[in-house]
Amino acid sequence: MQLLENGRTHPGSYNSASGTAEAMIDGVRYAGTFSNPPPIGLGIGVGGGSWGGGFGSVGISTGTGYGGGGHALLRTPDGGKVIECYFSTSFGSGQGQCVGLDGRRFVLVIGGG
């Protein structure tokens, strides 16, 4: 995981199993929560009966994909600075945007190298 800002790269890491993330920005450690739930689809179909008195049917299907949208909320140890990130992933790689309460903006890059 990396945060990119005006040609600078700030290193970071995340652990989706424990739901934690961290980044080093200007020598300050930001740490917090990371979530990337898989997308879930739900489909419902209803079939009607025939004129001859046949029976209708109902079908339900669910499925999960290989990626989805996620969220990270990182804070400095004293809680004085906060960065919030929104991103999308696919097969372990992804990108998104992060914004600090101070107005700083970052491009978030996950995986891919």
A tleap script that builds the chain and sets N, CA, C and O, in Angstrom:
source leaprc.protein.ff14SB
mol = sequence {
  NMET GLN LEU LEU GLU ASN GLY ARG THR HIE
  PRO GLY SER TYR ASN SER ALA SER GLY THR
  ALA GLU ALA MET ILE ASP GLY VAL ARG TYR
  ALA GLY THR PHE SER ASN PRO PRO PRO ILE
  GLY LEU GLY ILE GLY VAL GLY GLY GLY SER
  TRP GLY GLY GLY PHE GLY SER VAL GLY ILE
  SER THR GLY THR GLY TYR GLY GLY GLY GLY
  HIE ALA LEU LEU ARG THR PRO ASP GLY GLY
  LYS VAL ILE GLU CYS TYR PHE SER THR SER
  PHE GLY SER GLY GLN GLY GLN CYS VAL GLY
  LEU ASP GLY ARG ARG PHE VAL LEU VAL ILE
  GLY GLY CGLY
}
set mol.1.N position { 0.844 -1.164 0.000 }
set mol.1.CA position { 0.000 0.000 0.000 }
set mol.1.C position { 0.892 1.231 0.000 }
set mol.1.O position { 1.881 1.298 0.730 }
set mol.2.N position { 0.530 2.200 -0.827 }
set mol.2.CA position { 1.264 3.454 -0.894 }
set mol.2.C position { 0.288 4.612 -1.016 }
set mol.2.O position { -0.787 4.480 -1.601 }
set mol.3.N position { 0.674 5.731 -0.463 }
set mol.3.CA position { -0.073 6.973 -0.645 }
set mol.3.C position { 0.804 7.901 -1.472 }
set mol.3.O position { 1.938 8.191 -1.092 }
set mol.4.N position { 0.286 8.362 -2.591 }
set mol.4.CA position { 1.037 9.238 -3.496 }
set mol.4.C position { 0.514 10.664 -3.358 }
set mol.4.O position { -0.693 10.907 -3.338 }
set mol.5.N position { 1.468 11.608 -3.262 }
set mol.5.CA position { 1.090 13.006 -3.075 }
set mol.5.C position { 2.094 13.908 -3.784 }
set mol.5.O position { 3.251 13.991 -3.371 }
set mol.6.N position { 1.670 14.571 -4.827 }
set mol.6.CA position { 2.514 15.545 -5.529 }
set mol.6.C position { 3.911 15.010 -5.837 }
set mol.6.O position { 4.905 15.683 -5.561 }
set mol.7.N position { 3.997 13.813 -6.404 }
set mol.7.CA position { 5.280 13.223 -6.767 }
set mol.7.C position { 6.004 12.527 -5.626 }
set mol.7.O position { 7.073 11.956 -5.842 }
set mol.8.N position { 5.467 12.556 -4.448 }
set mol.8.CA position { 6.070 11.882 -3.297 }
set mol.8.C position { 5.325 10.594 -3.014 }
set mol.8.O position { 4.120 10.498 -3.243 }
set mol.9.N position { 6.056 9.597 -2.512 }
set mol.9.CA position { 5.462 8.315 -2.155 }
set mol.9.C position { 5.593 8.114 -0.653 }
set mol.9.O position { 6.689 8.195 -0.098 }
set mol.10.N position { 4.463 7.850 0.000 }
set mol.10.CA position { 4.439 7.566 1.433 }
set mol.10.C position { 4.122 6.080 1.583 }
set mol.10.O position { 3.051 5.639 1.166 }
set mol.11.N position { 5.040 5.292 2.173 }
set mol.11.CA position { 4.812 3.841 2.289 }
set mol.11.C position { 3.771 3.496 3.343 }
set mol.11.O position { 3.570 4.220 4.318 }
set mol.12.N position { 3.124 2.373 3.113 }
set mol.12.CA position { 2.141 1.894 4.075 }
set mol.12.C position { 1.925 0.409 3.929 }
set mol.12.O position { 2.521 -0.235 3.065 }
set mol.13.N position { 1.076 -0.133 4.772 }
set mol.13.CA position { 0.751 -1.558 4.706 }
set mol.13.C position { -0.661 -1.756 5.248 }
set mol.13.O position { -1.211 -0.899 5.939 }
set mol.14.N position { -1.224 -2.903 4.914 }
set mol.14.CA position { -2.550 -3.243 5.425 }
set mol.14.C position { -2.631 -4.745 5.619 }
set mol.14.O position { -1.889 -5.515 5.010 }
set mol.15.N position { -3.544 -5.135 6.477 }
set mol.15.CA position { -3.805 -6.543 6.724 }
set mol.15.C position { -5.317 -6.721 6.716 }
set mol.15.O position { -5.994 -6.390 7.690 }
set mol.16.N position { -5.844 -7.250 5.607 }
set mol.16.CA position { -7.294 -7.373 5.495 }
set mol.16.C position { -7.862 -8.393 6.485 }
set mol.16.O position { -9.029 -8.300 6.868 }
set mol.17.N position { -7.047 -9.360 6.898 }
set mol.17.CA position { -7.530 -10.359 7.864 }
set mol.17.C position { -7.777 -9.731 9.234 }
set mol.17.O position { -8.778 -10.035 9.882 }
set mol.18.N position { -6.872 -8.859 9.680 }
set mol.18.CA position { -7.035 -8.223 10.988 }
set mol.18.C position { -7.767 -6.890 10.902 }
set mol.18.O position { -8.196 -6.343 11.918 }
set mol.19.N position { -7.911 -6.365 9.669 }
set mol.19.CA position { -8.615 -5.104 9.496 }
set mol.19.C position { -7.824 -3.890 9.916 }
set mol.19.O position { -8.399 -2.884 10.330 }
set mol.20.N position { -6.484 -3.974 9.812 }
set mol.20.CA position { -5.641 -2.857 10.215 }
set mol.20.C position { -4.836 -2.326 9.034 }
set mol.20.O position { -4.556 -3.052 8.081 }
set mol.21.N position { -4.470 -1.051 9.112 }
set mol.21.CA position { -3.649 -0.413 8.087 }
set mol.21.C position { -2.791 0.645 8.749 }
set mol.21.O position { -3.125 1.155 9.819 }
set mol.22.N position { -1.673 0.973 8.096 }
set mol.22.CA position { -0.831 2.047 8.592 }
set mol.22.C position { -0.052 2.660 7.442 }
set mol.22.O position { 0.167 2.024 6.411 }
set mol.23.N position { 0.364 3.907 7.636 }
set mol.23.CA position { 1.164 4.615 6.642 }
set mol.23.C position { 2.086 5.587 7.363 }
set mol.23.O position { 1.763 6.088 8.440 }
set mol.24.N position { 3.240 5.845 6.752 }
set mol.24.CA position { 4.183 6.832 7.275 }
set mol.24.C position { 4.128 8.056 6.360 }
set mol.24.O position { 4.437 7.970 5.171 }
set mol.25.N position { 3.728 9.193 6.931 }
set mol.25.CA position { 3.625 10.431 6.170 }
set mol.25.C position { 4.432 11.496 6.887 }
set mol.25.O position { 4.138 11.855 8.027 }
set mol.26.N position { 5.452 11.994 6.206 }
set mol.26.CA position { 6.342 13.005 6.783 }
set mol.26.C position { 6.920 12.563 8.121 }
set mol.26.O position { 7.058 13.364 9.046 }
set mol.27.N position { 7.259 11.268 8.212 }
set mol.27.CA position { 7.857 10.727 9.421 }
set mol.27.C position { 6.886 10.452 10.550 }
set mol.27.O position { 7.303 10.064 11.642 }
set mol.28.N position { 5.608 10.643 10.309 }
set mol.28.CA position { 4.589 10.405 11.333 }
set mol.28.C position { 3.793 9.165 10.956 }
set mol.28.O position { 3.360 9.013 9.813 }
set mol.29.N position { 3.604 8.280 11.934 }
set mol.29.CA position { 2.857 7.038 11.695 }
set mol.29.C position { 1.366 7.290 11.854 }
set mol.29.O position { 0.912 7.814 12.871 }
set mol.30.N position { 0.613 6.907 10.828 }
set mol.30.CA position { -0.842 6.917 10.867 }
set mol.30.C position { -1.283 5.459 10.908 }
set mol.30.O position { -0.778 4.643 10.137 }
set mol.31.N position { -2.206 5.121 11.783 }
set mol.31.CA position { -2.672 3.737 11.887 }
set mol.31.C position { -4.174 3.732 12.135 }
set mol.31.O position { -4.739 4.686 12.671 }
set mol.32.N position { -4.807 2.632 11.731 }
set mol.32.CA position { -6.235 2.536 11.966 }
set mol.32.C position { -6.861 1.325 11.334 }
set mol.32.O position { -6.234 0.273 11.203 }
set mol.33.N position { -8.109 1.485 10.942 }
set mol.33.CA position { -8.905 0.363 10.447 }
set mol.33.C position { -8.952 0.334 8.926 }
set mol.33.O position { -8.832 1.358 8.253 }
set mol.34.N position { -9.131 -0.873 8.415 }
set mol.34.CA position { -9.174 -1.127 6.979 }
set mol.34.C position { -10.266 -2.151 6.741 }
set mol.34.O position { -10.282 -3.198 7.388 }
set mol.35.N position { -11.176 -1.869 5.827 }
set mol.35.CA position { -12.196 -2.870 5.501 }
set mol.35.C position { -12.393 -2.901 3.996 }
set mol.35.O position { -12.415 -1.866 3.330 }
set mol.36.N position { -12.535 -4.100 3.482 }
set mol.36.CA position { -12.734 -4.307 2.054 }
set mol.36.C position { -13.679 -5.484 1.872 }
set mol.36.O position { -13.256 -6.557 1.442 }
set mol.37.N position { -14.967 -5.293 2.197 }
set mol.37.CA position { -15.907 -6.416 2.094 }
set mol.37.C position { -16.121 -6.821 0.643 }
set mol.37.O position { -16.136 -5.965 -0.242 }
set mol.38.N position { -16.285 -8.109 0.390 }
set mol.38.CA position { -16.559 -8.537 -0.976 }
set mol.38.C position { -17.958 -8.114 -1.396 }
set mol.38.O position { -18.877 -8.075 -0.577 }
set mol.39.N position { -18.115 -7.796 -2.679 }
set mol.39.CA position { -19.464 -7.459 -3.116 }
set mol.39.C position { -20.345 -8.704 -3.111 }
set mol.39.O position { -19.884 -9.804 -3.417 }
set mol.40.N position { -21.587 -8.523 -2.771 }
set mol.40.CA position { -22.529 -9.648 -2.739 }
set mol.40.C position { -23.715 -9.292 -3.628 }
set mol.40.O position { -24.296 -8.214 -3.507 }
set mol.41.N position { -24.060 -10.202 -4.509 }
set mol.41.CA position { -25.205 -9.980 -5.390 }
set mol.41.C position { -26.354 -10.887 -4.971 }
set mol.41.O position { -26.143 -12.007 -4.506 }
set mol.42.N position { -27.550 -10.393 -5.141 }
set mol.42.CA position { -28.737 -11.177 -4.810 }
set mol.42.C position { -29.730 -11.003 -5.949 }
set mol.42.O position { -30.062 -9.883 -6.338 }
set mol.43.N position { -30.193 -12.113 -6.469 }
set mol.43.CA position { -31.185 -12.057 -7.535 }
set mol.43.C position { -32.394 -12.897 -7.160 }
set mol.43.O position { -32.256 -13.985 -6.600 }
set mol.44.N position { -33.567 -12.391 -7.469 }
set mol.44.CA position { -34.807 -13.115 -7.176 }
set mol.44.C position { -35.630 -13.191 -8.459 }
set mol.44.O position { -35.820 -12.184 -9.142 }
set mol.45.N position { -36.112 -14.378 -8.779 }
set mol.45.CA position { -36.954 -14.537 -9.960 }
set mol.45.C position { -38.253 -15.231 -9.582 }
set mol.45.O position { -38.265 -16.113 -8.723 }
set mol.46.N position { -39.344 -14.833 -10.223 }
set mol.46.CA position { -40.648 -15.435 -9.961 }
set mol.46.C position { -41.242 -15.874 -11.295 }
set mol.46.O position { -41.296 -15.094 -12.246 }
set mol.47.N position { -41.687 -17.124 -11.359 }
set mol.47.CA position { -42.324 -17.635 -12.569 }
set mol.47.C position { -43.815 -17.824 -12.331 }
set mol.47.O position { -44.228 -18.267 -11.259 }
set mol.48.N position { -44.616 -17.490 -13.327 }
set mol.48.CA position { -46.062 -17.613 -13.183 }
set mol.48.C position { -46.564 -18.985 -13.614 }
set mol.48.O position { -45.844 -19.738 -14.270 }
set mol.49.N position { -47.785 -19.303 -13.248 }
set mol.49.CA position { -48.409 -20.573 -13.625 }
set mol.49.C position { -48.956 -20.524 -15.041 }
set mol.49.O position { -49.085 -19.448 -15.625 }
set mol.50.N position { -49.266 -21.654 -15.576 }
set mol.50.CA position { -49.832 -21.730 -16.930 }
set mol.50.C position { -51.356 -21.642 -16.862 }
set mol.50.O position { -51.933 -21.725 -15.777 }
set mol.51.N position { -52.008 -21.475 -18.010 }
set mol.51.CA position { -53.465 -21.382 -18.071 }
set mol.51.C position { -54.141 -22.655 -17.577 }
set mol.51.O position { -55.286 -22.636 -17.125 }
set mol.52.N position { -53.419 -23.740 -17.671 }
set mol.52.CA position { -54.022 -25.008 -17.275 }
set mol.52.C position { -53.917 -25.288 -15.795 }
set mol.52.O position { -54.165 -26.419 -15.375 }
set mol.53.N position { -53.559 -24.303 -14.982 }
set mol.53.CA position { -53.502 -24.523 -13.542 }
set mol.53.C position { -52.133 -25.008 -13.083 }
set mol.53.O position { -52.022 -25.608 -12.014 }
set mol.54.N position { -51.065 -24.754 -13.889 }
set mol.54.CA position { -49.725 -25.173 -13.490 }
set mol.54.C position { -49.223 -24.354 -12.312 }
set mol.54.O position { -49.809 -23.332 -11.955 }
set mol.55.N position { -48.144 -24.809 -11.719 }
set mol.55.CA position { -47.589 -24.151 -10.548 }
set mol.55.C position { -46.515 -23.150 -10.948 }
set mol.55.O position { -45.769 -23.382 -11.899 }
set mol.56.N position { -46.435 -22.034 -10.223 }
set mol.56.CA position { -45.367 -21.053 -10.417 }
set mol.56.C position { -44.124 -21.487 -9.660 }
set mol.56.O position { -44.151 -22.469 -8.918 }
set mol.57.N position { -43.045 -20.761 -9.847 }
set mol.57.CA position { -41.809 -21.088 -9.128 }
set mol.57.C position { -41.103 -19.811 -8.707 }
set mol.57.O position { -41.297 -18.749 -9.300 }
set mol.58.N position { -40.302 -19.930 -7.697 }
set mol.58.CA position { -39.504 -18.820 -7.191 }
set mol.58.C position { -38.070 -19.308 -7.084 }
set mol.58.O position { -37.816 -20.393 -6.562 }
set mol.59.N position { -37.135 -18.509 -7.577 }
set mol.59.CA position { -35.722 -18.875 -7.473 }
set mol.59.C position { -34.928 -17.744 -6.860 }
set mol.59.O position { -35.196 -16.575 -7.136 }
set mol.60.N position { -33.965 -18.073 -6.042 }
set mol.60.CA position { -33.094 -17.080 -5.415 }
set mol.60.C position { -31.652 -17.502 -5.674 }
set mol.60.O position { -31.298 -18.670 -5.516 }
set mol.61.N position { -30.815 -16.525 -6.076 }
set mol.61.CA position { -29.406 -16.839 -6.270 }
set mol.61.C position { -28.554 -15.765 -5.612 }
set mol.61.O position { -28.929 -14.592 -5.587 }
set mol.62.N position { -27.424 -16.163 -5.087 }
set mol.62.CA position { -26.484 -15.223 -4.492 }
set mol.62.C position { -25.121 -15.481 -5.081 }
set mol.62.O position { -24.855 -16.559 -5.612 }
set mol.63.N position { -24.270 -14.503 -4.988 }
set mol.63.CA position { -22.913 -14.686 -5.489 }
set mol.63.C position { -21.999 -13.629 -4.925 }
set mol.63.O position { -22.445 -12.543 -4.557 }
set mol.64.N position { -20.729 -13.942 -4.857 }
set mol.64.CA position { -19.740 -12.965 -4.425 }
set mol.64.C position { -18.740 -12.774 -5.547 }
set mol.64.O position { -18.495 -13.687 -6.336 }
set mol.65.N position { -18.173 -11.602 -5.614 }
set mol.65.CA position { -17.191 -11.292 -6.643 }
set mol.65.C position { -15.785 -11.351 -6.101 }
set mol.65.O position { -15.561 -11.746 -4.957 }
set mol.66.N position { -14.852 -10.960 -6.920 }
set mol.66.CA position { -13.452 -10.974 -6.521 }
set mol.66.C position { -12.946 -9.613 -6.087 }
set mol.66.O position { -11.746 -9.462 -5.857 }
set mol.67.N position { -13.785 -8.645 -5.968 }
set mol.67.CA position { -13.332 -7.328 -5.552 }
set mol.67.C position { -14.491 -6.496 -5.078 }
set mol.67.O position { -15.642 -6.933 -5.092 }
set mol.68.N position { -14.174 -5.300 -4.660 }
set mol.68.CA position { -15.236 -4.438 -4.191 }
set mol.68.C position { -14.681 -3.139 -3.680 }
set mol.68.O position { -13.509 -2.823 -3.888 }
set mol.69.N position { -15.523 -2.387 -3.014 }
set mol.69.CA position { -15.111 -1.105 -2.476 }
set mol.69.C position { -14.690 -1.243 -1.033 }
set mol.69.O position { -15.188 -2.102 -0.306 }
set mol.70.N position { -13.771 -0.396 -0.625 }
set mol.70.CA position { -13.284 -0.467 0.744 }
set mol.70.C position { -13.105 0.906 1.345 }
set mol.70.O position { -13.290 1.929 0.685 }
set mol.71.N position { -12.739 0.904 2.617 }
set mol.71.CA position { -12.613 2.124 3.394 }
set mol.71.C position { -11.486 1.949 4.401 }
set mol.71.O position { -11.334 0.880 4.992 }
set mol.72.N position { -10.705 2.990 4.594 }
set mol.72.CA position { -9.676 3.000 5.634 }
set mol.72.C position { -9.757 4.328 6.380 }
set mol.72.O position { -10.006 5.373 5.779 }
set mol.73.N position { -9.548 4.279 7.676 }
set mol.73.CA position { -9.528 5.471 8.509 }
set mol.73.C position { -8.264 5.406 9.352 }
set mol.73.O position { -8.133 4.546 10.223 }
set mol.74.N position { -7.331 6.323 9.088 }
set mol.74.CA position { -6.024 6.311 9.732 }
set mol.74.C position { -5.856 7.564 10.589 }
set mol.74.O position { -6.239 8.664 10.192 }
set mol.75.N position { -5.270 7.369 11.786 }
set mol.75.CA position { -5.059 8.482 12.726 }
set mol.75.C position { -3.620 8.487 13.218 }
set mol.75.O position { -2.961 7.449 13.265 }
set mol.76.N position { -3.145 9.671 13.583 }
set mol.76.CA position { -1.852 9.772 14.249 }
set mol.76.C position { -2.021 9.266 15.690 }
set mol.76.O position { -3.144 9.183 16.187 }
set mol.77.N position { -0.913 8.928 16.359 }
set mol.77.CA position { -1.031 8.396 17.722 }
set mol.77.C position { -1.796 9.313 18.681 }
set mol.77.O position { -2.497 8.827 19.568 }
set mol.78.N position { -1.667 10.631 18.511 }
set mol.78.CA position { -2.381 11.532 19.411 }
set mol.78.C position { -3.810 11.829 18.946 }
set mol.78.O position { -4.556 12.536 19.624 }
set mol.79.N position { -4.185 11.279 17.775 }
set mol.79.CA position { -5.526 11.482 17.246 }
set mol.79.C position { -5.751 12.851 16.630 }
set mol.79.O position { -6.865 13.178 16.221 }
set mol.80.N position { -4.694 13.651 16.562 }
set mol.80.CA position { -4.830 15.017 16.058 }
set mol.80.C position { -4.969 15.128 14.554 }
set mol.80.O position { -5.504 16.117 14.053 }
set mol.81.N position { -4.495 14.123 13.823 }
set mol.81.CA position { -4.602 14.141 12.364 }
set mol.81.C position { -5.284 12.860 11.905 }
set mol.81.O position { -5.005 11.775 12.414 }
set mol.82.N position { -6.174 13.003 10.944 }
set mol.82.CA position { -6.961 11.876 10.445 }
set mol.82.C position { -6.940 11.898 8.925 }
set mol.82.O position { -7.036 12.956 8.303 }
set mol.83.N position { -6.810 10.702 8.332 }
set mol.83.CA position { -6.905 10.543 6.879 }
set mol.83.C position { -7.953 9.477 6.607 }
set mol.83.O position { -7.911 8.389 7.183 }
set mol.84.N position { -8.898 9.796 5.722 }
set mol.84.CA position { -9.943 8.853 5.353 }
set mol.84.C position { -9.773 8.479 3.886 }
set mol.84.O position { -9.581 9.344 3.031 }
set mol.85.N position { -9.847 7.162 3.604 }
set mol.85.CA position { -9.626 6.660 2.255 }
set mol.85.C position { -10.815 5.831 1.774 }
set mol.85.O position { -11.427 5.087 2.540 }
set mol.86.N position { -11.125 5.978 0.493 }
set mol.86.CA position { -12.113 5.138 -0.181 }
set mol.86.C position { -11.434 4.556 -1.408 }
set mol.86.O position { -10.722 5.264 -2.120 }
set mol.87.N position { -11.650 3.271 -1.662 }
set mol.87.CA position { -10.941 2.620 -2.759 }
set mol.87.C position { -11.746 1.459 -3.314 }
set mol.87.O position { -12.728 1.016 -2.718 }
set mol.88.N position { -11.308 0.979 -4.466 }
set mol.88.CA position { -11.882 -0.238 -5.040 }
set mol.88.C position { -10.743 -1.187 -5.357 }
set mol.88.O position { -9.636 -0.754 -5.674 }
set mol.89.N position { -11.014 -2.484 -5.270 }
set mol.89.CA position { -9.997 -3.495 -5.510 }
set mol.89.C position { -10.524 -4.580 -6.439 }
set mol.89.O position { -11.729 -4.774 -6.599 }
set mol.90.N position { -9.573 -5.275 -7.038 }
set mol.90.CA position { -9.880 -6.433 -7.863 }
set mol.90.C position { -8.666 -7.336 -7.850 }
set mol.90.O position { -7.571 -6.904 -8.208 }
set mol.91.N position { -8.840 -8.584 -7.443 }
set mol.91.CA position { -7.761 -9.571 -7.394 }
set mol.91.C position { -6.551 -9.071 -6.597 }
set mol.91.O position { -5.411 -9.305 -6.996 }
set mol.92.N position { -6.790 -8.387 -5.475 }
set mol.92.CA position { -5.710 -7.981 -4.586 }
set mol.92.C position { -5.034 -6.671 -4.908 }
set mol.92.O position { -4.171 -6.236 -4.145 }
set mol.93.N position { -5.387 -6.019 -6.006 }
set mol.93.CA position { -4.822 -4.722 -6.357 }
set mol.93.C position { -5.957 -3.711 -6.443 }
set mol.93.O position { -7.110 -4.070 -6.684 }
set mol.94.N position { -5.618 -2.455 -6.244 }
set mol.94.CA position { -6.660 -1.453 -6.350 }
set mol.94.C position { -6.117 -0.056 -6.201 }
set mol.94.O position { -4.917 0.157 -6.034 }
set mol.95.N position { -7.026 0.887 -6.263 }
set mol.95.CA position { -6.642 2.275 -6.076 }
set mol.95.C position { -7.824 3.059 -5.542 }
set mol.95.O position { -8.972 2.619 -5.603 }
set mol.96.N position { -7.515 4.221 -5.022 }
set mol.96.CA position { -8.552 5.070 -4.472 }
set mol.96.C position { -8.005 6.423 -4.115 }
set mol.96.O position { -6.928 6.814 -4.565 }
set mol.97.N position { -8.749 7.131 -3.308 }
set mol.97.CA position { -8.351 8.464 -2.894 }
set mol.97.C position { -8.466 8.593 -1.387 }
set mol.97.O position { -9.340 8.003 -0.753 }
set mol.98.N position { -7.558 9.381 -0.837 }
set mol.98.CA position { -7.560 9.653 0.594 }
set mol.98.C position { -7.546 11.162 0.797 }
set mol.98.O position { -6.933 11.900 0.025 }
set mol.99.N position { -8.226 11.605 1.840 }
set mol.99.CA position { -8.275 13.020 2.169 }
set mol.99.C position { -8.063 13.171 3.666 }
set mol.99.O position { -8.688 12.482 4.473 }
set mol.100.N position { -7.175 14.078 4.018 }
set mol.100.CA position { -6.952 14.388 5.422 }
set mol.100.C position { -7.884 15.499 5.871 }
set mol.100.O position { -8.368 16.280 5.052 }
set mol.101.N position { -8.133 15.568 7.171 }
set mol.101.CA position { -8.969 16.638 7.697 }
set mol.101.C position { -8.353 18.010 7.431 }
set mol.101.O position { -9.049 19.025 7.431 }
set mol.102.N position { -7.024 18.028 7.204 }
set mol.102.CA position { -6.341 19.281 6.898 }
set mol.102.C position { -6.416 19.642 5.416 }
set mol.102.O position { -5.859 20.657 4.998 }
set mol.103.N position { -7.107 18.813 4.613 }
set mol.103.CA position { -7.269 19.099 3.193 }
set mol.103.C position { -6.258 18.431 2.280 }
set mol.103.O position { -6.386 18.512 1.058 }
set mol.104.N position { -5.257 17.773 2.847 }
set mol.104.CA position { -4.282 17.070 1.998 }
set mol.104.C position { -4.966 15.935 1.262 }
set mol.104.O position { -5.822 15.246 1.817 }
set mol.105.N position { -4.582 15.745 0.006 }
set mol.105.CA position { -5.165 14.693 -0.837 }
set mol.105.C position { -4.072 13.744 -1.301 }
set mol.105.O position { -2.952 14.150 -1.611 }
set mol.106.N position { -4.438 12.451 -1.337 }
set mol.106.CA position { -3.506 11.404 -1.726 }
set mol.106.C position { -4.195 10.460 -2.693 }
set mol.106.O position { -5.415 10.304 -2.667 }
set mol.107.N position { -3.391 9.829 -3.554 }
set mol.107.CA position { -3.858 8.721 -4.361 }
set mol.107.C position { -3.403 7.463 -3.629 }
set mol.107.O position { -2.226 7.335 -3.291 }
set mol.108.N position { -4.316 6.544 -3.385 }
set mol.108.CA position { -4.005 5.304 -2.688 }
set mol.108.C position { -3.800 4.196 -3.722 }
set mol.108.O position { -4.640 3.982 -4.596 }
set mol.109.N position { -2.670 3.496 -3.608 }
set mol.109.CA position { -2.371 2.368 -4.490 }
set mol.109.C position { -2.203 1.132 -3.618 }
set mol.109.O position { -1.408 1.132 -2.679 }
set mol.110.N position { -2.954 0.081 -3.931 }
set mol.110.CA position { -2.917 -1.173 -3.160 }
set mol.110.C position { -2.405 -2.292 -4.050 }
set mol.110.O position { -2.898 -2.474 -5.163 }
set mol.111.N position { -1.404 -3.055 -3.562 }
set mol.111.CA position { -0.893 -4.203 -4.296 }
set mol.111.C position { -0.250 -3.822 -5.613 }
set mol.111.O position { 0.159 -2.680 -5.822 }
set mol.112.N position { -0.170 -4.807 -6.496 }
set mol.112.CA position { 0.398 -4.581 -7.817 }
set mol.112.C position { 1.895 -4.402 -7.827 }
set mol.112.O position { 2.443 -3.894 -8.806 }
set mol.113.N position { 2.564 -4.797 -6.788 }
set mol.113.CA position { 4.007 -4.695 -6.818 }
set mol.113.C position { 4.512 -4.510 -5.477 }
set mol.113.O position { 5.723 -4.401 -5.283 }
savepdb mol mol.pdb
quit
